[in-house]
């Protein structure tokens, strides 16, 4: 069986990055891809992609197009296109997504519902 690999993201292509030394809480909304490398607690409502770095910790209810994590998430995630859990990822919470990629080594505890994507009927 072949290993599943998540494509690497070039951080320079992402306009907004919350750095490792950022500890942020509240409601976060955005329209362009965002990367979190620090800590976030609250709620995320995005009309774009969310990337979570390897050392990041996000405790939030998340809604985004694609959610790709190498770090830790605690909370429910609704992704309109895909969820990617890298080998270093830990996730506790329920997922709703049309597409799920899990690399060997990631840890996931929750319920996953495979919804229809925004391009499916």
N, C-alpha and C positions, 0 to 999 in steps of 0.2 A: 504494500500500500504506500502511495506516495505522500509526502508531507505537504500540508497546505501552508502556504506562505502569504503573508499580507504585504502588499506593495509598500515600500518605504516612502515616506512623505518628506519632501524637501522643505524644511522649516522656513527657508527664505521665500518660498512661494506663498506663505500664509501672512496676510497683512497684520493680523492681531495675535500676539502671543502674550499670555499672562505668565510671567517668568516664575522660576522656582521659588523666589523669595516673596511671592505674592500670596497673601492669605485673605481671601475675599468672600463675602457672604451677601446674599440678597437675591434679586431676580435679574437674570442675565438674558438679554435678547440681542440677537445679531442677525445680519443678512448675508455676511461674507464668512468664509471659513475662519474658524478660531481654534487656537491651540491653548490648552491649559497645562502648564508645567508645575504649578504650585498647588495650593489648596483652595477649594471652592465648596461652599455650603449654601444650599438654597434651592433655586429652581432655574432651569435653563429652557428657554423657548427660542428655538432657532429655525430660520428658514434656509439654513445652509448646513455645512458639515462641521462636526465637532471632533477634534483630535485631543487625546489625553496622553500626556507624556508618561514615561516609565516611573518617575518619582512622584507623580501627581496623585492627589487624593480628592475625589469629588463625591460629596454626599448631597445628592440632589435628585429631584424628579427631572428627567431629561426628555425633551422632544426636539428632534433634529432630523435632517435628511439622512446623513450617514454618521454613525458614532463609531469611532475607531480608538481603541484604548490599549495602551501598554501598561497603564497604571491601575489604580483601584477606583472602583465605583461602588457606592452604596446607594441604592434607590432604583426606582422603576425607570425603564427606558422605552420610549416609543420612537422608532426610527422609520422614516418613510421609505428609505431605499435599502439600508444594510447596517448591520452591526458587525464590527470586527474586534475579536478578542485575541490579542497577541499572546505569545507564550508566557510573557511576564505579567499578564493581566489577572486581576482578581475582581470578580463582580458578584455582588449580593443584591438581588432584586429581580423583578419580573421584566421580561423582554417582550415587546411586540414589534415584529419586523418581518418583511417579506423575504429577507436573505440574511443568513447568519454564517460567519466564518469564525471558526475557533481553532487556533493553533494548538498543537500538542503542548501540554504544560500549563495552560491557563486554568484558572479555577473559577467555576460558575455555580452559584447556588440560587435557584429561583425557578420560576415557571416561564416557559417560552411559548408564545403564541405566534404562529407564522401567518401574518396578515397578508392581504393583497397589497402589492406595491402601487405607487402612484401611476405606474405605466401599465399595470395589468387591469383586466376587466373581470 
